[in-house]
Amino acid sequence: MITVNIIGLGNVGSHICKALIKANNVSVKQCLVKTKKNYLFLSENTELIDDITLLKPADITVIAIPDDAIKEVSNKIPYSDNIVMHTSGSVGIHDLNAKHKRAVFYPLQTFSTNSEIEFKDVPICVEAIDKEVYKTVVDMAESLGSTTHKIYTQQRQKLHLAAVFVNNFTNQLYRIAHELVDADHISFDILKPLIQETARKVQDTSPYAAQTGPAVRNDKKTIRKHLKQLDSQEHKLIYEILTKAIQKTHGKKL
């Protein structure tokens, strides 16, 4: 039985906690939060605390808090020589205090408190300095049904950057599209099959080969028409930057 403490029950920490509580051979002993409230998903065997000095040693301590606080919190954990790992995509493993057996458990997925996650669909990027620590962390990940990948800090940071492009930036484009159709009283739902097909297509085809639209066709007439339809200068700039990027990628004349 792997015993686990979790520091932070935000978007990432709460989903990890829920999954671990349901997992076999894992026991979530303590959860540390800034302010105690009613976390309905917690097991009756899990102690909720708001003071880091009350943490008791566990096989694994998961730090699931904002990146800027990880180093300071790892310094304050009141025990040593146990596995302590963070969940960040951008923080290095050596930012954790060397008194711990350091590791990283980075779930490559987007997390929201109001959206359920199946960890069997979440790849876990694992890094550890010690081989035995690595094995223990992989065992915990596999108890969630996740696939694991041995990823070092530099690789993980590049993955995190790539994830910003495919998730955060893409979501901002969804927001712009929502604003555009909403202004003409068109439901955003009509775009959802297109969103789903775009995501499905890159499962089997490279993004380069999957590219369609007026930019890759160098359809200047349609591009000019689109730009005239955009009232926001910010939206015009985004459209122009992405159009030029597509044209450069596909060798079209700008």
Backbone as CSV, one residue per row, in Angstrom:
resi,resn,N_x,N_y,N_z,CA_x,CA_y,CA_z,C_x,C_y,C_z
1,MET,0.843,-1.200,0.000,0.000,0.000,0.000,0.883,1.257,0.000
2,ILE,0.706,2.104,-0.995,1.452,3.358,-1.075,0.663,4.436,-0.340
3,THR,1.290,5.076,0.643,0.626,6.172,1.354,1.007,7.498,0.694
4,VAL,0.012,8.394,0.588,0.210,9.636,-0.160,-0.334,10.825,0.631
5,ASN,0.424,11.908,0.635,-0.062,13.212,1.074,-0.158,14.112,-0.155
6,ILE,-1.153,14.993,-0.169,-1.315,15.922,-1.293,-1.334,17.349,-0.754
7,ILE,-0.460,18.177,-1.292,-0.420,19.594,-0.927,-1.077,20.380,-2.060
8,GLY,-2.255,20.913,-1.785,-2.990,21.677,-2.783,-4.119,20.876,-3.404
9,LEU,-5.332,21.416,-3.335,-6.496,20.758,-3.940,-7.177,21.701,-4.930
10,GLY,-6.344,22.268,-5.807,-6.866,23.095,-6.892,-7.266,22.225,-8.069
11,ASN,-7.176,22.777,-9.275,-7.591,22.031,-10.465,-6.873,20.697,-10.603
12,VAL,-5.533,20.718,-10.458,-4.755,19.491,-10.637,-4.844,18.600,-9.402
13,GLY,-4.590,19.185,-8.236,-4.560,18.405,-6.999,-5.854,17.691,-6.697
14,SER,-6.987,18.348,-6.956,-8.275,17.727,-6.650,-8.532,16.515,-7.553
15,HIS,-8.162,16.629,-8.839,-8.356,15.498,-9.751,-7.434,14.330,-9.391
16,ILE,-6.191,14.631,-9.042,-5.270,13.569,-8.626,-5.784,12.901,-7.361
17,CYS,-6.256,13.718,-6.426,-6.768,13.183,-5.162,-7.956,12.256,-5.402
18,LYS,-8.911,12.694,-6.201,-10.089,11.869,-6.511,-9.682,10.520,-7.098
19,ALA,-8.731,10.565,-8.025,-8.303,9.339,-8.695,-7.568,8.412,-7.741
20,LEU,-6.729,8.971,-6.884,-5.966,8.150,-5.943,-6.871,7.504,-4.897
21,ILE,-7.896,8.217,-4.469,-8.836,7.665,-3.484,-9.539,6.424,-4.049
22,LYS,-9.798,6.435,-5.363,-10.468,5.305,-6.006,-9.501,4.169,-6.364
23,ALA,-8.209,4.460,-6.350,-7.215,3.489,-6.820,-6.970,2.386,-5.801
24,ASN,-6.590,1.221,-6.308,-6.178,0.128,-5.433,-4.741,0.349,-4.974
25,ASN,-4.428,-0.141,-3.805,-3.066,-0.113,-3.275,-2.521,1.288,-3.032
26,VAL,-3.420,2.279,-2.881,-3.025,3.647,-2.553,-3.925,4.151,-1.435
27,SER,-3.318,4.828,-0.471,-4.084,5.425,0.625,-3.694,6.888,0.765
28,VAL,-4.666,7.788,0.556,-4.421,9.224,0.714,-4.593,9.571,2.194
29,LYS,-3.482,9.895,2.832,-3.485,10.112,4.281,-3.875,11.532,4.669
30,GLN,-3.220,12.524,4.035,-3.477,13.921,4.389,-3.542,14.795,3.136
31,CYS,-4.377,15.838,3.215,-4.423,16.858,2.173,-4.242,18.220,2.840
32,LEU,-3.281,18.968,2.354,-2.989,20.288,2.904,-3.571,21.360,1.990
33,VAL,-4.404,22.235,2.554,-5.018,23.324,1.796,-4.843,24.629,2.552
34,LYS,-4.994,25.764,1.852,-4.875,27.066,2.516,-6.038,27.291,3.472
35,THR,-7.239,26.953,2.991,-8.452,27.166,3.787,-9.284,25.898,3.772
36,LYS,-9.651,25.436,4.933,-10.472,24.234,5.001,-11.883,24.517,4.500
37,LYS,-12.397,23.622,3.660,-13.796,23.681,3.251,-14.261,22.256,3.026
38,ASN,-15.491,22.106,2.589,-16.062,20.771,2.474,-15.717,20.150,1.114
39,TYR,-14.650,19.355,1.080,-14.277,18.626,-0.133,-15.000,17.281,-0.107
40,LEU,-16.107,17.202,-0.828,-16.981,16.037,-0.743,-16.330,14.755,-1.248
41,PHE,-15.308,14.886,-2.094,-14.685,13.687,-2.674,-13.678,13.034,-1.730
42,LEU,-13.349,13.685,-0.620,-12.353,13.125,0.290,-12.883,11.890,1.012
43,SER,-12.015,10.938,1.207,-12.352,9.742,1.975,-12.398,10.084,3.457
44,GLU,-13.182,9.337,4.214,-13.230,9.551,5.665,-11.888,9.228,6.316
45,ASN,-11.035,8.513,5.600,-9.713,8.168,6.129,-8.657,9.224,5.806
46,THR,-9.074,10.277,5.081,-8.141,11.326,4.694,-8.300,12.535,5.610
47,GLU,-7.207,12.962,6.197,-7.224,14.112,7.108,-6.978,15.395,6.313
48,LEU,-7.843,16.383,6.522,-7.696,17.682,5.868,-7.043,18.652,6.844
49,ILE,-5.930,19.255,6.441,-5.204,20.174,7.328,-4.915,21.481,6.586
50,ASP,-4.649,22.551,7.360,-4.306,23.842,6.767,-2.993,24.399,7.321
51,ASP,-2.209,23.542,7.956,-0.926,23.931,8.544,0.123,22.900,8.132
52,ILE,1.145,23.354,7.415,2.143,22.429,6.875,2.909,21.693,7.975
53,THR,2.979,22.274,9.164,3.705,21.612,10.263,2.972,20.371,10.755
54,LEU,1.695,20.222,10.360,0.903,19.062,10.783,1.071,17.869,9.840
55,LEU,1.807,18.059,8.746,2.039,16.953,7.826,2.847,15.844,8.497
56,LYS,2.386,14.614,8.282,3.088,13.447,8.807,3.701,12.683,7.638
57,PRO,4.834,12.023,7.830,5.511,11.346,6.713,4.609,10.363,5.968
58,ALA,4.723,10.384,4.638,4.026,9.435,3.770,5.022,8.945,2.727
59,ASP,4.704,7.850,2.075,5.607,7.328,1.043,5.843,8.361,-0.057
60,ILE,4.748,9.029,-0.443,4.830,10.048,-1.498,4.074,11.289,-1.055
61,THR,4.690,12.445,-1.245,4.005,13.720,-1.032,3.920,14.427,-2.380
62,VAL,2.704,14.735,-2.796,2.458,15.385,-4.084,2.259,16.882,-3.850
63,ILE,3.080,17.695,-4.489,2.922,19.149,-4.412,2.208,19.610,-5.680
64,ALA,0.944,20.002,-5.534,0.118,20.418,-6.676,-0.352,21.851,-6.447
65,ILE,0.592,22.773,-6.517,0.332,24.187,-6.234,0.947,25.033,-7.335
66,PRO,0.680,26.355,-7.374,1.298,27.206,-8.404,2.820,27.094,-8.410
67,ASP,3.383,27.191,-9.615,4.815,26.961,-9.816,5.701,27.787,-8.888
68,ASP,5.357,29.057,-8.691,6.212,29.960,-7.927,6.353,29.561,-6.463
69,ALA,5.430,28.738,-5.971,5.452,28.381,-4.546,6.074,27.012,-4.278
70,ILE,6.389,26.254,-5.324,6.833,24.866,-5.151,8.113,24.771,-4.337
71,LYS,9.108,25.568,-4.684,10.404,25.496,-4.001,10.262,25.805,-2.520
72,GLU,9.549,26.891,-2.205,9.381,27.303,-0.802,8.641,26.246,0.001
73,VAL,7.583,25.688,-0.567,6.795,24.685,0.146,7.612,23.408,0.368
74,SER,8.394,23.015,-0.634,9.211,21.800,-0.460,10.232,21.991,0.659
75,ASN,10.694,23.217,0.856,11.625,23.507,1.948,10.964,23.375,3.318
76,LYS,9.644,23.649,3.354,8.931,23.688,4.635,8.350,22.347,5.073
77,ILE,8.351,21.363,4.191,7.796,20.051,4.566,8.579,19.508,5.759
78,PRO,7.894,19.135,6.838,8.581,18.852,8.108,9.157,17.446,8.227
79,TYR,9.437,16.788,7.139,10.116,15.501,7.182,11.031,15.411,5.962
80,SER,11.907,14.441,5.967,12.875,14.297,4.883,13.049,12.827,4.532
81,ASP,13.748,12.592,3.429,14.091,11.247,2.971,12.869,10.434,2.545
82,ASN,11.784,11.130,2.204,10.608,10.501,1.595,10.448,11.066,0.193
83,ILE,9.658,10.398,-0.634,9.448,10.896,-2.000,8.569,12.142,-1.965
84,VAL,9.087,13.218,-2.539,8.318,14.454,-2.703,8.368,14.805,-4.184
85,MET,7.219,15.007,-4.785,7.187,15.296,-6.222,6.196,16.411,-6.525
86,HIS,6.538,17.208,-7.530,5.597,18.236,-7.974,4.944,17.812,-9.276
87,THR,3.912,18.561,-9.676,3.113,18.203,-10.855,3.267,19.220,-11.982
88,SER,4.263,20.088,-11.872,4.416,21.190,-12.823,5.061,20.753,-14.130
89,GLY,4.669,21.423,-15.220,5.300,21.170,-16.497,6.571,21.968,-16.698
90,SER,6.747,23.048,-15.925,7.866,23.950,-16.199,8.920,24.026,-15.093
91,VAL,8.607,23.558,-13.892,9.554,23.651,-12.763,10.512,22.463,-12.795
92,GLY,11.799,22.731,-12.602,12.808,21.682,-12.619,12.736,20.780,-11.403
93,ILE,13.255,19.582,-11.534,13.254,18.635,-10.415,14.157,19.116,-9.287
94,HIS,15.207,19.864,-9.643,16.155,20.329,-8.634,15.636,21.540,-7.857
95,ASP,14.457,22.045,-8.220,13.830,23.094,-7.410,13.281,22.529,-6.107
96,LEU,13.096,21.221,-6.067,12.669,20.568,-4.828,13.858,20.451,-3.892
97,ASN,13.592,20.574,-2.599,14.651,20.511,-1.599,15.358,19.157,-1.638
98,ALA,16.676,19.185,-1.573,17.487,17.965,-1.685,17.360,17.045,-0.477
99,LYS,16.671,17.487,0.569,16.454,16.596,1.722,15.430,15.507,1.378
100,HIS,14.721,15.703,0.264,13.693,14.741,-0.161,14.237,13.819,-1.250
101,LYS,13.533,12.709,-1.466,13.746,11.883,-2.653,12.905,12.513,-3.756
102,ARG,13.548,13.255,-4.625,12.843,14.158,-5.540,12.320,13.450,-6.790
103,ALA,11.124,13.891,-7.225,10.510,13.323,-8.424,9.547,14.340,-9.024
104,VAL,9.145,14.063,-10.257,8.134,14.881,-10.938,7.064,13.949,-11.490
105,PHE,5.811,14.355,-11.321,4.641,13.607,-11.782,3.792,14.606,-12.553
106,TYR,4.043,14.710,-13.869,3.395,15.736,-14.683,2.320,15.112,-15.567
107,PRO,1.033,15.302,-15.208,-0.050,14.788,-16.050,-0.281,15.744,-17.225
108,LEU,-0.064,15.251,-18.430,-0.163,16.103,-19.615,-1.619,16.173,-20.065
109,GLN,-2.363,17.050,-19.392,-3.786,17.196,-19.664,-4.241,18.551,-19.124
110,THR,-5.365,19.033,-19.621,-5.962,20.247,-19.080,-6.965,19.861,-18.000
111,PHE,-6.918,20.568,-16.875,-7.783,20.237,-15.739,-8.655,21.437,-15.374
112,SER,-9.933,21.179,-15.196,-10.875,22.178,-14.682,-11.684,21.517,-13.582
113,THR,-12.034,22.281,-12.564,-12.729,21.698,-11.419,-14.096,21.138,-11.797
114,ASN,-14.727,21.710,-12.829,-16.087,21.269,-13.196,-16.106,20.256,-14.330
115,SER,-14.939,19.681,-14.662,-14.862,18.710,-15.749,-14.154,17.457,-15.255
116,GLU,-14.820,16.306,-15.386,-14.243,15.058,-14.898,-13.155,14.553,-15.851
117,ILE,-12.181,13.884,-15.284,-11.046,13.368,-16.045,-10.901,11.871,-15.814
118,GLU,-10.679,11.126,-16.898,-10.350,9.708,-16.800,-8.833,9.572,-16.922
119,PHE,-8.169,9.171,-15.854,-6.717,9.126,-15.877,-6.163,8.065,-16.814
120,LYS,-6.988,7.124,-17.219,-6.526,6.140,-18.207,-6.234,6.820,-19.538
121,ASP,-6.772,8.015,-19.733,-6.543,8.777,-20.961,-5.488,9.864,-20.780
122,VAL,-4.842,9.893,-19.616,-3.879,10.951,-19.311,-2.458,10.389,-19.284
123,PRO,-1.589,10.803,-20.202,-0.194,10.378,-20.116,0.500,11.085,-18.953
124,ILE,1.261,10.338,-18.173,1.984,10.907,-17.034,3.473,10.943,-17.365
125,CYS,4.055,12.126,-17.316,5.492,12.295,-17.530,6.188,12.185,-16.177
126,VAL,7.063,11.199,-16.044,7.704,10.905,-14.762,9.199,11.190,-14.848
127,GLU,9.711,11.839,-13.816,11.146,12.067,-13.688,11.542,11.798,-12.249
128,ALA,12.663,11.149,-12.054,13.179,10.899,-10.708,14.688,10.754,-10.785
129,ILE,15.359,11.109,-9.702,16.823,11.012,-9.658,17.254,9.586,-9.341
130,ASP,16.448,8.906,-8.535,16.766,7.551,-8.078,15.883,6.529,-8.797
131,LYS,16.450,5.385,-9.178,15.707,4.357,-9.910,14.549,3.787,-9.100
132,GLU,14.764,3.566,-7.811,13.696,3.009,-6.967,12.559,4.005,-6.800
133,VAL,12.913,5.276,-6.698,11.894,6.326,-6.606,11.073,6.350,-7.892
134,TYR,11.768,6.263,-9.019,11.087,6.254,-10.318,10.085,5.101,-10.384
135,LYS,10.494,3.936,-9.952,9.624,2.759,-9.988,8.386,2.963,-9.116
136,THR,8.572,3.543,-7.928,7.435,3.775,-7.027,6.444,4.754,-7.636
137,VAL,6.959,5.819,-8.243,6.084,6.818,-8.864,5.335,6.207,-10.054
138,VAL,6.019,5.397,-10.840,5.367,4.711,-11.969,4.272,3.774,-11.451
139,ASP,4.551,3.067,-10.359,3.537,2.178,-9.762,2.286,2.959,-9.382
140,MET,2.493,4.156,-8.810,1.348,4.974,-8.421,0.569,5.426,-9.651
141,ALA,1.286,5.854,-10.692,0.633,6.299,-11.927,-0.161,5.156,-12.563
142,GLU,0.427,3.976,-12.566,-0.245,2.822,-13.182,-1.458,2.384,-12.366
143,SER,-1.457,2.679,-11.069,-2.636,2.365,-10.258,-3.839,3.205,-10.679
144,LEU,-3.561,4.330,-11.376,-4.629,5.190,-11.891,-5.057,4.767,-13.296
145,GLY,-4.342,3.791,-13.865,-4.629,3.348,-15.228,-3.908,4.167,-16.282
146,SER,-3.009,5.047,-15.848,-2.318,5.938,-16.780,-1.130,5.258,-17.434
147,THR,-0.803,5.733,-18.631,0.471,5.357,-19.246,1.536,6.329,-18.752
148,THR,2.774,5.845,-18.624,3.853,6.707,-18.130,4.935,6.861,-19.186
149,HIS,5.621,8.003,-19.109,6.704,8.309,-20.033,7.868,8.884,-19.234
150,LYS,9.050,8.347,-19.449,10.241,8.857,-18.772,10.689,10.121,-19.492
151,ILE,10.455,11.246,-18.867,10.702,12.549,-19.486,11.572,13.383,-18.548
152,TYR,12.684,13.890,-19.068,13.575,14.719,-18.256,13.112,16.175,-18.267
153,THR,13.678,16.983,-17.369,13.202,18.354,-17.162,13.143,19.150,-18.461
154,GLN,14.217,19.141,-19.246,14.237,19.924,-20.479,13.159,19.458,-21.455
155,GLN,12.967,18.158,-21.547,11.925,17.618,-22.426,10.541,18.014,-21.922
156,ARG,10.358,17.927,-20.614,9.061,18.258,-20.017,8.734,19.732,-20.232
157,GLN,9.720,20.592,-20.095,9.487,22.017,-20.303,9.112,22.309,-21.751
158,LYS,9.716,21.572,-22.697,9.357,21.741,-24.107,7.936,21.207,-24.360
159,LEU,7.596,20.086,-23.716,6.233,19.555,-23.822,5.215,20.556,-23.280
160,HIS,5.557,21.197,-22.172,4.658,22.178,-21.565,4.433,23.347,-22.518
161,LEU,5.510,23.792,-23.170,5.397,24.861,-24.162,4.493,24.429,-25.309
162,ALA,4.708,23.213,-25.809,3.866,22.698,-26.896,2.413,22.601,-26.461
163,ALA,2.191,22.220,-25.198,0.830,22.090,-24.675,0.118,23.445,-24.626
164,VAL,0.864,24.507,-24.369,0.274,25.846,-24.378,-0.275,26.171,-25.766
165,PHE,0.466,25.778,-26.807,0.004,26.031,-28.173,-1.246,25.215,-28.498
166,VAL,-1.229,23.910,-28.192,-2.351,23.066,-28.615,-3.570,23.200,-27.712
167,ASN,-3.372,23.698,-26.488,-4.503,23.807,-25.569,-4.880,25.249,-25.263
168,ASN,-4.000,25.986,-24.606,-4.342,27.332,-24.150,-4.582,28.301,-25.305
169,PHE,-3.665,28.300,-26.284,-3.839,29.205,-27.424,-5.037,28.793,-28.264
170,THR,-5.209,27.490,-28.456,-6.361,27.002,-29.205,-7.662,27.394,-28.514
171,ASN,-7.683,27.281,-27.201,-8.892,27.650,-26.461,-9.204,29.139,-26.605
172,GLN,-8.154,29.976,-26.668,-8.377,31.400,-26.893,-8.989,31.643,-28.277
173,LEU,-8.566,30.859,-29.257,-9.170,30.969,-30.587,-10.633,30.528,-30.563
174,TYR,-10.941,29.496,-29.764,-12.345,29.109,-29.578,-13.142,30.276,-29.002
175,ARG,-12.535,30.978,-28.038,-13.240,32.098,-27.406,-13.537,33.206,-28.416
176,ILE,-12.560,33.487,-29.289,-12.773,34.498,-30.329,-13.888,34.055,-31.268
177,ALA,-13.855,32.791,-31.681,-14.900,32.267,-32.561,-16.268,32.355,-31.888
178,HIS,-16.312,32.039,-30.599,-17.573,32.131,-29.847,-18.094,33.563,-29.871
179,GLU,-17.194,34.517,-29.683,-17.576,35.931,-29.682,-18.100,36.350,-31.060
180,LEU,-17.457,35.878,-32.113,-17.860,36.250,-33.474,-19.262,35.746,-33.814
181,VAL,-19.518,34.476,-33.529,-20.840,33.938,-33.887,-21.922,34.460,-32.954
182,ASP,-21.558,34.660,-31.688,-22.528,35.151,-30.717,-23.030,36.549,-31.091
183,ALA,-22.156,37.339,-31.710,-22.535,38.707,-32.107,-23.641,38.692,-33.147
184,ASP,-23.758,37.620,-33.900,-24.821,37.486,-34.909,-25.871,36.465,-34.491
185,HIS,-25.917,36.191,-33.198,-26.938,35.308,-32.615,-26.895,33.900,-33.215
186,ILE,-25.696,33.406,-33.440,-25.501,32.039,-33.927,-24.951,31.203,-32.777
187,SER,-25.490,30.023,-32.586,-25.036,29.160,-31.500,-23.629,28.631,-31.778
188,PHE,-22.766,28.682,-30.780,-21.411,28.137,-30.887,-21.447,26.626,-31.140
189,ASP,-22.553,25.991,-30.757,-22.672,24.532,-30.913,-22.491,24.083,-32.363
190,ILE,-22.855,24.950,-33.314,-22.765,24.556,-34.721,-21.307,24.346,-35.157
191,LEU,-20.365,24.926,-34.400,-18.944,24.767,-34.717,-18.318,23.524,-34.070
192,LYS,-19.031,22.917,-33.125,-18.431,21.815,-32.362,-18.083,20.588,-33.208
193,PRO,-18.900,20.182,-34.190,-18.475,19.058,-35.040,-17.177,19.356,-35.794
194,LEU,-16.983,20.617,-36.207,-15.742,21.002,-36.877,-14.558,20.917,-35.916
195,ILE,-14.763,21.364,-34.695,-13.709,21.276,-33.675,-13.324,19.818,-33.442
196,GLN,-14.331,18.966,-33.325,-14.079,17.543,-33.071,-13.361,16.877,-34.250
197,GLU,-13.765,17.222,-35.469,-13.128,16.616,-36.645,-11.687,17.105,-36.800
198,THR,-11.435,18.366,-36.485,-10.067,18.890,-36.548,-9.163,18.145,-35.578
199,ALA,-9.666,17.900,-34.363,-8.881,17.167,-33.371,-8.717,15.701,-33.772
200,ARG,-9.771,15.112,-34.354,-9.704,13.703,-34.753,-8.702,13.502,-35.885
201,LYS,-8.673,14.452,-36.808,-7.850,14.303,-37.998,-6.360,14.163,-37.661
202,VAL,-5.895,14.920,-36.664,-4.459,14.872,-36.344,-4.084,13.610,-35.562
203,GLN,-5.080,12.764,-35.254,-4.752,11.464,-34.659,-4.116,10.549,-35.706
204,ASP,-4.451,10.765,-36.971,-3.982,9.891,-38.046,-3.139,10.611,-39.099
205,THR,-3.180,11.940,-39.090,-2.507,12.733,-40.119,-1.656,13.803,-39.444
206,SER,-0.523,14.147,-40.029,0.303,15.207,-39.447,-0.424,16.541,-39.549
207,PRO,-0.204,17.465,-38.602,-0.833,18.785,-38.711,-0.501,19.482,-40.026
208,TYR,0.713,19.253,-40.531,1.104,19.860,-41.814,0.170,19.380,-42.934
209,ALA,-0.031,18.070,-43.019,-0.860,17.500,-44.085,-2.339,17.807,-43.882
210,ALA,-2.741,18.037,-42.638,-4.166,18.255,-42.336,-4.611,19.692,-42.579
211,GLN,-3.662,20.604,-42.824,-4.011,22.024,-42.940,-4.901,22.299,-44.143
212,THR,-5.996,23.024,-43.910,-6.895,23.461,-44.984,-7.167,24.945,-44.794
213,GLY,-8.006,25.526,-45.645,-8.443,26.898,-45.447,-7.865,27.886,-46.434
214,PRO,-8.321,29.139,-46.374,-7.913,30.154,-47.353,-6.418,30.475,-47.332
215,ALA,-5.758,30.375,-46.172,-4.330,30.705,-46.113,-3.504,29.707,-46.901
216,VAL,-3.747,28.399,-46.690,-2.968,27.383,-47.396,-3.304,27.366,-48.891
217,ARG,-4.511,27.803,-49.247,-4.901,27.904,-50.667,-4.415,29.214,-51.290
218,ASN,-3.931,30.114,-50.432,-3.535,31.464,-50.856,-4.709,32.194,-51.515
219,ASP,-5.879,32.044,-50.887,-7.121,32.652,-51.383,-7.195,34.091,-50.858
220,LYS,-6.536,34.993,-51.578,-6.394,36.376,-51.113,-7.738,37.106,-51.023
221,LYS,-8.646,36.788,-51.937,-9.956,37.443,-51.923,-10.717,37.135,-50.638
222,THR,-10.741,35.860,-50.245,-11.427,35.467,-49.004,-10.725,36.037,-47.785
223,ILE,-9.406,36.045,-47.799,-8.641,36.593,-46.671,-8.977,38.068,-46.469
224,ARG,-9.015,38.842,-47.564,-9.370,40.266,-47.466,-10.789,40.444,-46.938
225,LYS,-11.700,39.577,-47.395,-13.098,39.650,-46.949,-13.198,39.373,-45.447
226,HIS,-12.460,38.355,-44.979,-12.459,38.030,-43.550,-11.942,39.202,-42.711
227,LEU,-10.855,39.797,-43.158,-10.272,40.910,-42.405,-11.247,42.088,-42.308
228,LYS,-12.021,42.331,-43.364,-13.011,43.410,-43.338,-14.140,43.114,-42.354
229,GLN,-14.425,41.830,-42.153,-15.501,41.443,-41.240,-15.108,41.590,-39.770
230,LEU,-13.834,41.658,-39.515,-13.360,41.734,-38.131,-13.320,43.182,-37.662
231,ASP,-14.065,43.489,-36.612,-14.094,44.850,-36.068,-12.932,45.107,-35.103
232,SER,-12.524,44.063,-34.395,-11.464,44.207,-33.390,-10.085,44.204,-34.052
233,GLN,-9.278,45.217,-33.743,-7.907,45.272,-34.271,-7.074,44.096,-33.744
234,GLU,-7.359,43.684,-32.530,-6.649,42.537,-31.957,-6.956,41.270,-32.755
235,HIS,-8.220,41.076,-33.103,-8.614,39.901,-33.880,-8.023,39.955,-35.287
236,LYS,-7.968,41.148,-35.882,-7.341,41.305,-37.195,-5.871,40.898,-37.136
237,LEU,-5.184,41.344,-36.072,-3.762,41.045,-35.929,-3.532,39.545,-35.787
238,ILE,-4.359,38.885,-34.961,-4.248,37.428,-34.777,-4.485,36.715,-36.107
239,TYR,-5.520,37.143,-36.834,-5.828,36.529,-38.136,-4.647,36.691,-39.091
240,GLU,-4.079,37.881,-39.150,-2.962,38.147,-40.068,-1.719,37.351,-39.689
241,ILE,-1.416,37.278,-38.393,-0.228,36.545,-37.933,-0.359,35.060,-38.272
242,LEU,-1.522,34.480,-37.986,-1.716,33.052,-38.248,-1.758,32.763,-39.751
243,THR,-2.377,33.659,-40.517,-2.415,33.488,-41.970,-1.007,33.492,-42.553
244,LYS,-0.195,34.448,-42.127,1.189,34.531,-42.620,2.006,33.318,-42.187
245,ALA,1.763,32.829,-40.970,2.490,31.653,-40.482,2.149,30.423,-41.323
246,ILE,0.855,30.256,-41.650,0.431,29.117,-42.478,1.037,29.230,-43.872
247,GLN,0.993,30.431,-44.445,1.537,30.634,-45.787,3.041,30.382,-45.825
248,LYS,3.743,30.803,-44.791,5.198,30.575,-44.729,5.494,29.072,-44.617
249,THR,4.706,28.380,-43.787,4.899,26.945,-43.609,4.707,26.181,-44.912
250,HIS,3.698,26.624,-45.688,3.325,25.882,-46.910,3.888,26.509,-48.185
251,GLY,4.824,27.445,-48.007,5.527,27.991,-49.163,4.697,28.873,-50.060
252,LYS,3.701,29.540,-49.501,2.872,30.438,-50.310,3.477,31.842,-50.271
253,LYS,3.202,32.636,-51.315,3.665,34.004,-51.346,2.820,34.861,-50.429
254,LEU,3.468,35.672,-49.602,2.745,36.501,-48.640,2.158,37.717,-49.339
